[in-house]
Amino acid sequence: MTYDVIQVGTGGQGERWCKQYLPPNVEDGLIDVVAAVDTNEAALENAKDGLGLSGEQCYTDAATAFAVHDADCCTVVVPPQYHEDVVDEALAHDLHILSEKPIADTLDASVRIAEKVDRADKKMGVTMSHRFDRDKTTLRRELRSGEYGSLDYLMLRFTCNCRSYGSWGAFRHDIEDPLLIEGGVHHLDILADLADARCETLYAQTWLPEWGEYGGDAQALINLTFEDGTRAVYEGAKTNAAALNGWGNEYVRAECRDATLELDGRQLERYPYDPDAEPQLGEGVDETDAERVPLLEGEKWANTLLVERFVEWLDGGEPMATNVRENLQSMALVEAAIRSSETGEPVAVQELLTDAVESVSV
């Protein structure tokens, strides 16, 4: 079945949806984009160019587009603080929803959205694109194979030079906690996925150096402990002097019993443990010992793949892994990091989420 979609948000990341993520799924007959919405009329040119929409199919108001077109679902690609308003309007028009991360700008708003979607008996997915990128998917496959024994801990580094205003999109420089809400949500989600367990406790330090032109914290160091005992460390930075591991090119290291797996700049290598080798104390590892791991093959990755997964779910398949209810775990990680940094204390993540679900009413 081909589903009629209304794209909400066509500027910034929305341009990529119009020109990169949606067209392959249109070509495959999975979706038909029948309208587009953006409050900035100039941004609607992206929908015309990338999706072939006419001026009559472009709107500056989501409610009008939803009312005019009898669509099946909508995609939401607007700043997080506006997600709940769009979701409310979509549910009022009986639409399923596929939304950019995060679910919303706060955990409470995210819980409200999940509750509203459940009550409306609709399906909502969240595009945690990094988890479904080619390199991270390959690393997940290697860890799940069991070939390397048990996983001990993970490290993820994401460092950028986006310190000047507007270098990471102007709205991100104006919001509170931009790193965690707009970047860390992906990276904490990846760590939990690779650990294959829910996070138990989280301790975070976040801050903004004097040279960072942001309205909130843009740097973070975070420690996570998962329910199975696996641990992880996250280094996130938007105001560094150099981008050692920028967007999409994150460094991830997985320390397993029988091997070290290292993902750097979209290349995955493994260093097997040799029990007969001399102990390594002061000397560095011999890089010639690294074994390159070929990345998985596939035609679709990240958001392009997630659109396909969403359609499969609408067709009656299993819920996508990043359905809104499951994705509350990722929002709980973000909220826990914010609270931990504010209080200087570790946060029990599952208790935080349970309290939020019990306290929020819609």
Protein Blocks (a to p, Z undefined) as FASTA:
>chain_A
ZZddddehjehjlmmmmmmmmmmmmmnomaccfbdcdfblklmmmmmmmnopafklpcfb
fklmmmmpccfbdcddddfklmmmmmmmmmmnopacdddddfblbfklmmmmmmmmmmno
pacddddfklmgmklmmmmmmmmnomnopafbdcdddddddfbghklojklmmpghklmm
mmmmmmmmmmmmmnopacfbdcddddddfklccfbdfbdcdddddfkopacdddddfkbf
bdfbgghiaccddddfkbccddeehiacdddddfkbccdfkbccdfklpccddddddfbe
cjllmmmmmmmmmnopacdfkbfklmmmmmmmmmmmmmmmmnopacdfklmmmmmmmmpc
ZZ
